[in-house]
């Protein structure tokens, strides 16, 4: 056994022991959920918890469990870390295949963390491509699979506007010429924005309603700015890119790691799911789903869930006084990544709302996430408790992960698609 793996196990044991000794202050018995969540008092962890199941992939004949009234099938299998899904106007499904590339460890904890993430299938070589999938015969399974775009740099976000296809790479936003007559992009790309790499690497995209702007989510370099805020310039935010002039600016800030982006149609507002900071307890603070306002500040790194100050961080009281409270808590460390709008009656019995892929925790004493959920909306806002749509991604003893949910999208036939980057599959959910 390697030194890094031994140390990872040691850190996990110490973290678990610390939580046991501090009792209810560290270990939460219920999730911090909803519009007015009960968030436990912060308890700074000298040694952060490291608990993650080993990535196994799906055993032969197994698949996720759909909620009552729904069924699931494999739309595609044998992919290489499928992360995000984008459906073209003609109905073809694009899948970004990419992975978190190992970094140079700078401490023993970095070695332990990297070993833990690698065991969970969260770190490794990146395929760096976008694959096209198509179900031409309408049987719910993609029989067409072609490379749509290759040679990318950890792609995640995708958007098609007119005859231009945009890709959110870890280090840039790129624009490529697109033709509906082909299933492959071959023309050279143009770099529109360049980003500093490291830390949170997913760059998601969504176009404005008029197609003239592009919103780009960029996560932080660090947990709480512990290496200084200079390296966080242009990060932990959502950018707004003017596709006519090429100018871009920060649209909303203080969002530690915003990933999924979706538009609520009745208001036109952009919504995102955000992964919050580590080291304050199982449910403190919760990840969240929120609308984002132009110029809005959401707390990071100084505060969380509005104006709750993180005492580990040197403060900016004037900025904290402007912090907005997120709309809806999703529970601590769920790693909510995927997000798409689901119109009413897309699936039988569901109102309109947001489908969320929860990648799952690695940094708390008990696991959370590892499922796809649905948050109902009414009058442009979340209106009730979440509903579990797909579960079963963990073994019964929670030591093995068969899969980990990421991106969500509505397929042309109205089914709901989910990318699974450990199961290397795209799952398709329909009514029975």
N, C-alpha and C positions, 0 to 999 in steps of 0.2 A: 504493500500500500504506500502511495506517495506521501511525502511530508505535507503537501498542501491538503490532501484529503484527510489525513490525520488531524491537521489543524482545523479543518472545516468541521469535523465531527466534535472536536473539543469546544470550538466556539458555540456550536449548536447546543451542546450539553450545558455549558456555562450559562448561555442565554436562557435555556429552559429552567435551570435551577434558580436563576435570578427572578424569573417570573413567578415561580412557585413560592419563593420566600416572600415576595411582596404581595402575593395573594391577589385580591380583586382589583388592585390598582393597576396591575399589568395585564391580567388575563380578563378579557371581556366575555360575558356570558350571552350577550345579545348584540346583534349588529346595529351600528349607527346608521339608520335608514330613514329616508323620506325627507319631507320639507322642513321638519323641526326635529332633527335627530337628537337622541340622548348621547352626547359624546363624553366618554369618561375623562376624568382629570388626567392631564399629561403626566407621564412618569418617565423621566429621561433614563434611557438604558445605557449603562456603561459599556455593555457588550450587546450589540444588536442581535436579535434572534435570527438564526438561519435554519429554516425548516422547509424542505422542498422534496416532493416525491421524485423518484427516478423515472426519467422518460423511457417508456417501453414501446410506444406505438400500440395499435389495436391488435389483440390476439385474433386469430382467424375466426371469422363468424361473428365477431362482436362489433357493436357500434353504439353511439350515444343513445340515451333513453329520452324519448319525446314525451312531453306532457300529455295527460289524458285528452283525447280528442284530436291528437296530431300523430303523424308518423314521420319517420326519417329514413332517408336512403343516401347512399354515397353518390354524389353527382360526379366526383372525380377522386381517384386515389393515386398513390405513387408520385406525388409532387415533392418538392424540396423546400420545406419551410414556407408554405403558403401563408402570407400575412394579410394582404388586403385584397378586396374584390371590387371590380368596377365593371358595370354592364354597359356595353356600347349600344347606341340607338338601334342597330340592327338585331340586337339580341345576343350577340356573342359575349362571353364572360371572360374578362381579363383577371389574372391573378398575379400579384407581385410576390415573387419568391426571393426571400432575403433573410438574413440572420444577423444577430449581434456578433460582431467580430471580436475575438479576444484582444484585450488591451495589455499594456505592459504593467504588471503589478508593481505597486510602490510600497506595499506593507504586507505583513503576514495576513492581515484581515483581507486584503485584496486577493491574495492567493486562495484563502478559504472561500471567499465569495465566488471567485472565478471557478473554482472546483465545484461548488454547489450548483452554480448556474449551468455548467457544462453537463453535470450529471442529469440535470433537468431538461437538457436539450435546448437551452436558451442561448448558448454560445457555441460558435463553430464557423466553418467556412460558409460563405454566402453565395448563393446561386447567381445573384445579381441579374435577374431577368424577369420579364413579364411574359406569361404564357397565356395563349388564347385557348379557351375551351368552348365547345359548341355542341348543343343537343339538337341536331338537325331532324332526327326522326321523332322527337317529342315524347320519348319514353322516360324522361327524367334523369338520364345518364348521359354525360358528355362523351360522344364517340369521336369527336374531333379534338385533337390536341396539337398545337403548333407553337413554336417560339414566335412571339409577337415583337419583342424588343430585347436585345441582349447587350452585354457589355456595360451594364449600369453600375451604380455604386450604392448598394443597399437600398433599392427602391422600395417605396411604400405607397405614397399617395399618387393618384391618377385622376386626370380630368381631360375630357375632350370638349373643345370649344371650336365650332366651325371645322376648319380643316387643319387644326393644330392640336396635337396631343401633348399634354403636360405631365411630367413625372417629378415627384418629390423624392430626390436622392438624399442620402444622409448629408452630402456636402453641397447640394445645390438644388435649384429648380431648373429643369431642362424643358425645352420646347422642341417638338419634332413635327415635321410635315406628315399629314395623315390623309389617306384616301380610303373611302368605304369600299372601294373595289378590290382591296387587298387584305390579307390576313396577317401581314407582316410590315413593320416599319423599317425602312432601310435607309432613309435619308439622314443626313447629319443633323445633330441637335444643336440648339443654341442655349447657352447658359444665361439665365435671367437673374438669378440671385445665387450668391455663393455663401455657404454656411461653414462655420467652424465645426469640426467633427469632435467626437468624444462625448461621453455621457449618454443621455437619452438621444436616440438616433433616428427615430421615425419622423418623417416629414409628410404630414398628410395635406391633402388639397381639397378645396371645394370652390366652385365657380360662383360668382355673384349671379343674381337672378337675371341681370341684363347681359351677362357674358363678357363684361368689360373688365372685370376685376377677378383676382384669384386670392383666396384666403389660404394661408400656409401656417400650419401648426409646427412649433419648434420647442422641444423640451429643454430643460435646464442641463447644464454641464454636471451639476453636483446635487447633493441632497438638500443642503440649506445654505449654499454659498460659502462653504467652509474654506474654499481656496481663494476667496475674494470675489467681489462682484464685477471686477473688470472683465473676467473671462465669461461672465454671464450676459455681456452686452448683446442685445438682439436675440436673447434666448428666454425660455420660460414665458412664451407669448404666442400670439397669433399675428402674423404679418398680413397686410393688405397690399397686393401688388397690382398696379395699374398696367394692364396689358397694352394700352395704347402708348403711354409715355415711357414705360419701363420703371417708373418711380415706385418705391415701396416704403411703407412706414409700419410702425407697430400699431395694430388695431386694438388689441387688448393685452394686458400684461399681468404679471403676478400669478401666472398659471404654471405650476411646477412642471408638469408634463402633460400637456393637452395632446390627445392622439385622435380619437374619432371626431369627425366633423359631419354635421347634418343640418338641414334647414327645416324648420317647422313652417309649413306652408301658409297657415292662416295669418301669421304675423310677419313671415319672411325672415325671422331672426335666425342667426347661426347659433347652433348648440355644439358643445363639446363635452367629452368625458376626460377627466383630469386625474392623474395618479398623484396622490399627495406624498408628503415627506415620511421618512422612516425614523425610528428610534424613540418614539413617544408612547408606545403601547399598541396592543392588538387593534383597537378601534379608534385610535387617536393619531391624527385626524382621519376622517373617512375620505375615501375617493369620492368623486362627485360628478354629477351631470348638471351642466349649467348653460343658460343662454349667455352670450357674450356681447357686451355693449361697446360701441366705439368709444375708446378712451378709458374703458373700465379697468380698474386695478383689483385683483382678486387675492392679494395678501402675501404671496410668496416673495422672499423667504421669511419676512418679518412676522407674519401672522397667518392663521388658518381659520377656516369657516367664518369668514368675516374679519373680525378684529380681535380674535383670540391670539394674544402675543406668544410667540415662541421665544422663551427666555434664553435659548442657546444662541440667538442671533443678535448682534448689535442692532439697535433699533433706529427706525426713522419714524418718529411719532406722527409727523405731519402726513406722511404717506399712508401709514396704517389707518389714520382717521378717515381716509377716503375709500378704504377697502370695502368691496361689495361682498355680500353673503351669497354663496352659490345657491342654486335653486333646489337641488335634490341630492341627498347623501346616498351613496351606494355601498357603504360598509368599508371597513378599514382594509387596505392592502389587497383589494380584489383585483387590481391591475386591469381595470376596465379599459379596453383598447378599441374594440369595434363599435361602430354606431351607425345606424341608418334609420330613416323615418319609415314607419309602416302605416300606410293609409288604412282607414277603417274597412273592415271586412276583407282585408288581404288574406287573412287566415280566419277560418270559421270561429266565431265567438270572440274575436279580438276587436277591441275598439282601436282607434288610431293611437299611435305612440311611438316610442323608440325601442328598437332591438339593440341589445348591448352584448358584445362578446367579452367575457371576463376571463382573462388569461390565467389568473390565479396567483396566490401569494407565494412568497419565498421568505418573508421577513416578519413572521409573527408566530406565536406559540402554537396556534391551531390554524389549519388551512382555511382559506376563504376564496371565493371565486370559483374557477373551474366549471363554468356553466354559461349558457346564453339565457339572458333574462329579457323581459319586456316590461317597460314602464308606460302605463296608460297616460294619455293626455286628455285634457278638456280645456277649452278656451285658451289654447296656446301654452298651457302649463301642465306639469305632472299632476295627476289627479288621484293617485291611489298607490297601493303597495305593488311592488314588482311581482311579476309572474315568471316562474321558471319554465322556459320552453325546452331546453336541452340540458340534461344532466348526465351523470354516469361516466365522466371523464377521468375519475379516480377509481382505483381499486378499493375494495371494502375497507382494507386496513389503512388506506391513504398513503401507502408507501410507494405506489406506482402510479404514474400518470399515463393513461392510454392516449390522451390527447390534451390540447390546450387551445381554447377558443380565442380567435382574434377578430378579423374583419367580418362584417355582416353586410348583406345587400339583398335587394328584391330582384328575383329573376324575372325574365320576360313573361313566364307563365304564372306569375304571382306567388310562387313559392319563395321561401326565405332561405338564403344561402349563408353558410358559416364556414370561414376558413379555420382549419385546425393545423397548427404548425408543428405539433409533435406527432399527431396521427397522419400528417402529410396528406390530408384529404380536404375536400369541400363537401360539407353535409347539406342536404336539401330537406327542408321541413315543409310539409303540406298538411291539409286536413285529411282525416281518414275517409 
